Amino acid sequence: MIDHFGVNVADLAASTRFYDTVLEPLGFTRQMDFGEAIGYGTEGHPDFWVSSAASGASNREAHIAFAAADVYARAAEARGL
């Protein structure tokens, strides 16, 4: 049900060196790299993201995304749509 999640880090360069090393034995590699955000996962799907900490009041500590497509499809089928 959880599609992917991410965390903000204070030092993106140090954090990506760490995650490159510790996630590789688990089969996770960089799947996407936007410079300020790096997505780790397998087979083209980034499951875990690290990103630069944003400054200001809008800073978010974590990002969690749910995969809801199946929920909507089942609800539509149950209603005959």
Buried (B, 14 or more C-beta within 10 A) or exposed (E): EEEBEBBBBEEBEEBBEEBBEEBEEEEBEBBEEEEEBBBBBEEEEBBBBBBBBEEEEEEEEEEEEEEEEEEEEEEEEEEEE
